[in-house]
């Protein structure tokens, strides 16, 4: 297996990502091609470097794909399309990577809109597939039904769940709840006999781990995930303040520190890889823009497992 | 001032709500009329009881308003419309109370859809006005602009903020972000010169306290608030587990317990009243269905303050 890695455009820079690359090369029997402006300072038998002259910046719009033909991200995706690599991992601009996926790798037949699909950790210490995380700003009922199938395949082949339960993120549990989009999507998903559809979910079920696949339009998905983020940060702040308030609470904080950090580990997004651009012809993985070595390692591992489990082939079979 | 209180249909029953009524009567110089099936066991000079024979149940649809003419909720709203009381507070079915507001109190001229408006606590230890919390399952750009004005008036008169900042809940901060609804709403709100519009917000800003008024369609608002709820519950669980894991962590837990509970108090929804049905002709307050004495007391206080601050009159002036 050969994995292609875009080293440019992440917050912490190429050297941080390279640490993950080396660690991964030591752990897995793969070849890795890295794309970037400077020759890596690290040498490894199974590591090759493709020199690229341009960088996709965070603020680059979708059309930059056409303009910056020698950007590391573009060359990495093109090499994957030309079968020189089996998958691409990038921590660069989400918007640019999405357009590279759509314009270069192309959506599968009968997929209208690719989506960002990822495993999110939950209170049951498992993961739920979440799709769409926000690749789209609006969706149709048919697109939501496509997300349901993509999520179902991912949960089956990556999370090894035989009959994954699928739920639709909505504003109430009864079938008639929600706007027209979600009422129609409910019917369309229910009609897919291959799915184990359990009906509507609410925002409060997101982290419960009660379903294996959470289907959502990109708008609601974005709002929900960023709300989780904001809430976690507000409560982290609160706990910190509570611990720092007196001498005794500081002692208390020291006593629970390790235990708390072990428990919090369950929600560490870095351990769960990045997001897959689901619904295109090639495995393209978006790692978090602020990925450190740990997060990027798991994004590479996710790409490796996607290739191993033939996730793209299974999605192609479903949508051809 | 005379406040009307629907005693029926809450999770904890009339006796729990009555405790709040008595406490409020002792604290404030008001008259209170309670509506319910059984005569209150408590007597107070400024407390009167209106006997009603029906109860609005949680599962009652909007049309139950017409069918259950002697439900405590319906009679309470009708008495307010007939100027027998100055405001109504109910912890009964949200759907039924919404239809009572729309069908009986009626939307203000040029208000298309009333909304659920409430103060939500934030990390800055202040509150932000949130509108719509989920009265609507879909909205138009004009309706979002109306919510912005309603929220602005509420923040000014209830939270005493002179030039409240107003933000639109969206999926990115730039103006062009979001679906058509939110792009159009952005323009419409921006065009309202009386507002201090600061642009788009994201889910992660919800609890930051960076804006005074958060405008959202009812669908996204519902998803966001229930996601906060689910995240808080998942993290509460996590902290509990961390504290319970060993003897030493239990000691640590004891040491920070009080401090943590003081800090957590800042997010205690019970202290912040209920939701106002904004955009109708009368002050109608929805208290949480599971309100205990403390929560219901603050919902009554909110109604009292709404009447005192002439919030409805100010809204009428704006929309007539």
Boltz contact constraints between the chains, C-beta under 6 A:
constraints:
  - contact:
      token1: [A, 123]
      token2: [B, 234]
      max_distance: 6.0
  - contact:
      token1: [A, 123]
      token2: [B, 237]
      max_distance: 6.0
  - contact:
      token1: [A, 137]
      token2: [B, 178]
      max_distance: 6.0
  - contact:
      token1: [A, 137]
      token2: [B, 179]
      max_distance: 6.0
  - contact:
      token1: [A, 138]
      token2: [B, 179]
      max_distance: 6.0
  - contact:
      token1: [A, 171]
      token2: [B, 219]
      max_distance: 6.0
  - contact:
      token1: [A, 171]
      token2: [B, 222]
      max_distance: 6.0
  - contact:
      token1: [A, 178]
      token2: [B, 137]
      max_distance: 6.0
  - contact:
      token1: [A, 179]
      token2: [B, 137]
      max_distance: 6.0
  - contact:
      token1: [A, 179]
      token2: [B, 138]
      max_distance: 6.0
  - contact:
      token1: [A, 179]
      token2: [B, 219]
      max_distance: 6.0
  - contact:
      token1: [A, 202]
      token2: [B, 226]
      max_distance: 6.0
  - contact:
      token1: [A, 203]
      token2: [B, 223]
      max_distance: 6.0
  - contact:
      token1: [A, 203]
      token2: [B, 226]
      max_distance: 6.0
  - contact:
      token1: [A, 203]
      token2: [B, 227]
      max_distance: 6.0
  - contact:
      token1: [A, 203]
      token2: [B, 230]
      max_distance: 6.0
  - contact:
      token1: [A, 204]
      token2: [B, 226]
      max_distance: 6.0
  - contact:
      token1: [A, 204]
      token2: [B, 229]
      max_distance: 6.0
  - contact:
      token1: [A, 204]
      token2: [B, 230]
      max_distance: 6.0
  - contact:
      token1: [A, 206]
      token2: [B, 227]
      max_distance: 6.0
  - contact:
      token1: [A, 206]
      token2: [B, 230]
      max_distance: 6.0
  - contact:
      token1: [A, 207]
      token2: [B, 230]
      max_distance: 6.0
  - contact:
      token1: [A, 207]
      token2: [B, 234]
      max_distance: 6.0
  - contact:
      token1: [A, 219]
      token2: [B, 171]
      max_distance: 6.0
  - contact:
      token1: [A, 219]
      token2: [B, 179]
      max_distance: 6.0
  - contact:
      token1: [A, 220]
      token2: [B, 223]
      max_distance: 6.0
  - contact:
      token1: [A, 222]
      token2: [B, 171]
      max_distance: 6.0
  - contact:
      token1: [A, 223]
      token2: [B, 203]
      max_distance: 6.0
  - contact:
      token1: [A, 223]
      token2: [B, 220]
      max_distance: 6.0
  - contact:
      token1: [A, 223]
      token2: [B, 223]
      max_distance: 6.0
  - contact:
      token1: [A, 223]
      token2: [B, 224]
      max_distance: 6.0
  - contact:
      token1: [A, 224]
      token2: [B, 223]
      max_distance: 6.0
  - contact:
      token1: [A, 224]
      token2: [B, 227]
      max_distance: 6.0
  - contact:
      token1: [A, 226]
      token2: [B, 202]
      max_distance: 6.0
  - contact:
      token1: [A, 226]
      token2: [B, 203]
      max_distance: 6.0
  - contact:
      token1: [A, 226]
      token2: [B, 204]
      max_distance: 6.0
  - contact:
      token1: [A, 227]
      token2: [B, 203]
      max_distance: 6.0
  - contact:
      token1: [A, 227]
      token2: [B, 206]
      max_distance: 6.0
  - contact:
      token1: [A, 227]
      token2: [B, 224]
      max_distance: 6.0
  - contact:
      token1: [A, 227]
      token2: [B, 227]
      max_distance: 6.0
  - contact:
      token1: [A, 228]
      token2: [B, 227]
      max_distance: 6.0
  - contact:
      token1: [A, 228]
      token2: [B, 231]
      max_distance: 6.0
  - contact:
      token1: [A, 229]
      token2: [B, 204]
      max_distance: 6.0
  - contact:
      token1: [A, 230]
      token2: [B, 203]
      max_distance: 6.0
  - contact:
      token1: [A, 230]
      token2: [B, 204]
      max_distance: 6.0
  - contact:
      token1: [A, 230]
      token2: [B, 206]
      max_distance: 6.0
  - contact:
      token1: [A, 230]
      token2: [B, 207]
      max_distance: 6.0
  - contact:
      token1: [A, 231]
      token2: [B, 228]
      max_distance: 6.0
  - contact:
      token1: [A, 231]
      token2: [B, 231]
      max_distance: 6.0
  - contact:
      token1: [A, 234]
      token2: [B, 123]
      max_distance: 6.0
  - contact:
      token1: [A, 234]
      token2: [B, 207]
      max_distance: 6.0
  - contact:
      token1: [A, 235]
      token2: [B, 235]
      max_distance: 6.0
  - contact:
      token1: [A, 237]
      token2: [B, 123]
      max_distance: 6.0
  - contact:
      token1: [A, 238]
      token2: [B, 263]
      max_distance: 6.0
  - contact:
      token1: [A, 241]
      token2: [B, 263]
      max_distance: 6.0
  - contact:
      token1: [A, 242]
      token2: [B, 256]
      max_distance: 6.0
  - contact:
      token1: [A, 242]
      token2: [B, 259]
      max_distance: 6.0
  - contact:
      token1: [A, 242]
      token2: [B, 260]
      max_distance: 6.0
  - contact:
      token1: [A, 242]
      token2: [B, 263]
      max_distance: 6.0
  - contact:
      token1: [A, 243]
      token2: [B, 256]
      max_distance: 6.0
  - contact:
      token1: [A, 245]
      token2: [B, 259]
      max_distance: 6.0
  - contact:
      token1: [A, 248]
      token2: [B, 255]
      max_distance: 6.0
  - contact:
      token1: [A, 249]
      token2: [B, 255]
      max_distance: 6.0
  - contact:
      token1: [A, 249]
      token2: [B, 256]
      max_distance: 6.0
  - contact:
      token1: [A, 249]
      token2: [B, 259]
      max_distance: 6.0
  - contact:
      token1: [A, 251]
      token2: [B, 255]
      max_distance: 6.0
  - contact:
      token1: [A, 252]
      token2: [B, 252]
      max_distance: 6.0
  - contact:
      token1: [A, 252]
      token2: [B, 255]
      max_distance: 6.0
  - contact:
      token1: [A, 252]
      token2: [B, 256]
      max_distance: 6.0
  - contact:
      token1: [A, 255]
      token2: [B, 248]
      max_distance: 6.0
  - contact:
      token1: [A, 255]
      token2: [B, 249]
      max_distance: 6.0
  - contact:
      token1: [A, 255]
      token2: [B, 251]
      max_distance: 6.0
  - contact:
      token1: [A, 255]
      token2: [B, 252]
      max_distance: 6.0
  - contact:
      token1: [A, 256]
      token2: [B, 242]
      max_distance: 6.0
  - contact:
      token1: [A, 256]
      token2: [B, 243]
      max_distance: 6.0
  - contact:
      token1: [A, 256]
      token2: [B, 249]
      max_distance: 6.0
  - contact:
      token1: [A, 256]
      token2: [B, 252]
      max_distance: 6.0
  - contact:
      token1: [A, 259]
      token2: [B, 242]
      max_distance: 6.0
  - contact:
      token1: [A, 259]
      token2: [B, 245]
      max_distance: 6.0
  - contact:
      token1: [A, 259]
      token2: [B, 249]
      max_distance: 6.0
  - contact:
      token1: [A, 260]
      token2: [B, 242]
      max_distance: 6.0
  - contact:
      token1: [A, 263]
      token2: [B, 238]
      max_distance: 6.0
  - contact:
      token1: [A, 263]
      token2: [B, 241]
      max_distance: 6.0
  - contact:
      token1: [A, 263]
      token2: [B, 242]
      max_distance: 6.0
